[in-house]
Amino acid sequence: MRPIEFEHQQVLFKAMNCFWLHGYQASSMALLLKAMGISRSSFYNSFGDKQRLYGECLSLYVDQVLTVWRLLEKQHSGLDLLRQFFLLTLTQQSLVPLHQGCLLVSSVSEFSGVDEVLHQQVLQQFSRVKKHWQQALESAGVKNPDLIVEWLLSLLMGWRLQGQAGLSGESLAQQINWSFDQLEATGTINLTKQNSPG
């Protein structure tokens, strides 16, 4: 069974890259089959249909994102963990070329108001990531972590689009560092002051 599972993951990875580069609508069945290197019958036997395949690709993409998070978590925590995660995933060309953007962000733009089933799948995958962000914020004592998570998501979407538009990794890093500097300065609870008499 293990060789079959490994092959399935490899084919799924190729499909994910095809969707990532071309988008869902532009990824025709012919384009997907060519990218995946499988026959039409194998496709339907393994994945059912294009929509189901895309859902699996979204899950694989987030699995990879969270693998990066867990690696960083071994050396960082709290706001520093979030800062390093944003810097690594948004500015490192070796991980994701800036012009390629984020599969989840691109999916939100493509499916909102068009395909409710896939739109909900995208939101579910975002929730997996946001849960880890919230835990990091709570461990740092940040006020209103729910609000800050949504703020960070808005920043992520904007930064991804800026990267696709040609903003350099250096400029993105400056914006990320400035944003987290502001959060560290104004968003955390000052426990000493809060617990002091008067």
C-alpha positions as CSV (number, residue, x, y, z in Angstrom):
1,M,0.0,0.0,0.0
2,R,2.8,2.5,0.8
3,P,4.1,2.8,-2.8
4,I,0.5,3.5,-4.0
5,E,0.0,6.2,-1.3
6,F,3.3,7.8,-2.2
7,E,2.4,7.9,-5.9
8,H,-1.0,9.4,-5.1
9,Q,0.7,12.2,-3.1
10,Q,3.1,12.8,-5.9
11,V,0.3,13.1,-8.5
12,L,-1.7,15.3,-6.1
13,F,1.3,17.6,-5.7
14,K,1.5,18.0,-9.5
15,A,-2.2,18.8,-9.6
16,M,-1.8,21.4,-6.9
17,N,1.0,23.1,-8.8
18,C,-1.1,23.2,-11.9
19,F,-4.0,24.8,-10.1
20,W,-1.6,27.2,-8.4
21,L,-0.1,28.4,-11.6
22,H,-3.2,28.5,-13.8
23,G,-6.2,28.8,-11.4
24,Y,-9.1,26.5,-11.1
25,Q,-11.2,27.5,-14.1
26,A,-8.2,27.7,-16.5
27,S,-7.0,24.3,-15.4
28,S,-8.8,22.2,-18.0
29,M,-9.0,18.4,-17.7
30,A,-6.5,18.1,-20.5
31,L,-4.1,20.4,-18.7
32,L,-4.5,18.6,-15.4
33,L,-4.0,15.1,-17.0
34,K,-0.9,16.3,-18.7
35,A,0.5,17.8,-15.5
36,M,-0.4,14.8,-13.4
37,G,0.8,12.3,-15.9
38,I,-2.2,9.9,-15.5
39,S,-5.0,8.7,-17.8
40,R,-8.6,10.0,-17.6
41,S,-9.8,6.7,-16.2
42,S,-7.1,6.8,-13.4
43,F,-8.1,10.4,-12.6
44,Y,-11.8,9.5,-12.1
45,N,-10.9,6.3,-10.2
46,S,-8.5,8.1,-7.8
47,F,-10.1,11.6,-7.5
48,G,-13.7,11.4,-8.7
49,D,-14.0,14.8,-10.2
50,K,-12.2,18.2,-10.6
51,Q,-13.9,19.8,-7.6
52,R,-13.0,16.9,-5.3
53,L,-9.4,17.0,-6.6
54,Y,-9.2,20.7,-5.9
55,G,-10.3,20.2,-2.3
56,E,-7.6,17.6,-1.8
57,C,-5.1,20.0,-3.3
58,L,-6.1,22.8,-0.9
59,S,-5.7,20.4,2.0
60,L,-2.2,19.4,0.8
61,Y,-1.3,23.0,0.4
62,V,-2.3,23.8,4.0
63,D,-0.5,20.7,5.2
64,Q,2.7,22.2,3.7
65,V,2.1,25.6,5.2
66,L,1.6,24.0,8.6
67,T,4.8,22.0,8.2
68,V,6.7,25.2,7.9
69,W,4.8,26.6,11.0
70,R,5.8,23.5,13.1
71,L,9.4,23.8,12.1
72,L,9.5,27.4,13.1
73,E,7.6,26.6,16.3
74,K,10.7,24.6,17.5
75,Q,12.7,27.8,17.8
76,H,10.2,30.6,18.1
77,S,7.0,31.4,20.0
78,G,4.3,34.1,20.3
79,L,4.6,37.2,18.1
80,D,8.1,36.2,17.1
81,L,6.8,32.9,15.7
82,L,4.2,34.8,13.7
83,R,6.7,37.3,12.5
84,Q,9.1,34.6,11.3
85,F,6.3,32.7,9.6
86,F,5.2,35.7,7.6
87,L,8.8,36.6,6.7
88,L,9.6,33.1,5.6
89,T,6.5,32.3,3.7
90,L,6.1,35.7,2.0
91,T,9.6,36.8,1.1
92,Q,11.6,33.6,0.5
93,Q,11.7,33.0,-3.3
94,S,13.1,29.5,-2.6
95,L,9.8,28.5,-1.0
96,V,7.3,30.4,-3.2
97,P,8.1,32.7,-6.1
98,L,6.5,36.1,-5.2
99,H,4.7,36.3,-8.5
100,Q,3.0,33.0,-7.8
101,G,1.1,34.2,-4.8
102,C,-0.8,32.1,-2.3
103,L,-3.2,29.3,-3.5
104,L,-5.7,30.1,-0.7
105,V,-5.7,33.8,-1.4
106,S,-6.1,33.2,-5.2
107,S,-8.9,30.8,-4.5
108,V,-10.8,33.3,-2.4
109,S,-10.7,35.7,-5.3
110,E,-11.7,33.1,-7.8
111,F,-14.6,31.4,-6.0
112,S,-16.2,34.2,-3.9
113,G,-19.8,34.6,-5.3
114,V,-19.1,32.1,-8.0
115,D,-18.7,28.6,-6.5
116,E,-20.0,28.4,-2.9
117,V,-18.9,24.8,-2.4
118,L,-15.3,25.5,-3.2
119,H,-15.4,28.9,-1.4
120,Q,-16.5,27.1,1.8
121,Q,-13.6,24.6,1.4
122,V,-11.2,27.5,1.1
123,L,-12.5,29.1,4.2
124,Q,-12.2,25.8,6.1
125,Q,-8.6,25.5,5.1
126,F,-7.9,29.1,6.2
127,S,-9.4,28.2,9.5
128,R,-6.8,25.5,10.0
129,V,-4.0,28.2,9.7
130,K,-5.8,30.9,11.7
131,K,-6.2,28.5,14.6
132,H,-2.4,28.3,15.0
133,W,-2.1,32.1,14.6
134,Q,-4.6,32.6,17.4
135,Q,-2.8,30.2,19.7
136,A,0.4,32.2,19.1
137,L,-1.3,35.5,19.8
138,E,-2.9,34.2,23.0
139,S,0.4,32.8,24.3
140,A,1.9,36.3,23.7
141,G,-0.9,37.9,25.7
142,V,-2.2,40.0,22.8
143,K,-5.5,41.8,23.4
144,N,-8.4,40.9,21.1
145,P,-6.7,37.9,19.4
146,D,-9.8,37.2,17.3
147,L,-9.6,40.7,15.8
148,I,-5.8,40.5,15.3
149,V,-6.1,37.2,13.5
150,E,-8.5,38.7,11.0
151,W,-6.2,41.8,10.6
152,L,-3.3,39.5,9.9
153,L,-5.3,37.6,7.3
154,S,-6.1,40.9,5.6
155,L,-2.4,41.8,5.6
156,L,-1.5,38.4,4.2
157,M,-3.9,38.8,1.3
158,G,-2.7,42.3,0.6
159,W,1.0,41.3,0.8
160,R,0.4,38.3,-1.5
161,L,-1.2,40.5,-4.1
162,Q,1.6,43.0,-3.8
163,G,4.1,40.3,-4.3
164,Q,2.3,39.1,-7.4
165,A,2.3,42.7,-8.7
166,G,6.0,42.9,-8.4
167,L,6.8,44.3,-5.0
168,S,10.3,43.0,-3.9
169,G,10.9,40.6,-1.1
170,E,12.9,43.3,0.7
171,S,10.0,45.8,0.6
172,L,7.6,43.1,1.8
173,A,10.0,42.2,4.7
174,Q,10.1,45.9,5.7
175,Q,6.3,46.1,5.8
176,I,6.0,42.8,7.7
177,N,8.6,43.9,10.3
178,W,6.9,47.3,10.7
179,S,3.5,45.7,11.2
180,F,4.8,43.4,13.9
181,D,6.7,46.2,15.6
182,Q,3.5,48.1,15.9
183,L,1.7,45.0,17.2
184,E,4.4,44.4,19.8
185,A,4.2,48.0,20.8
186,T,0.5,48.4,21.1
187,G,-1.2,45.0,21.0
188,T,0.2,43.2,24.0
189,I,-1.1,43.3,27.5
190,N,1.3,45.0,29.9
191,L,0.9,42.6,32.8
192,T,3.1,44.6,35.2
193,K,1.1,47.8,34.7
194,Q,-2.2,45.9,34.7
195,N,-1.5,44.2,38.0
196,S,0.1,47.3,39.8
197,P,-1.9,49.0,42.6
198,G,-4.0,51.9,41.7
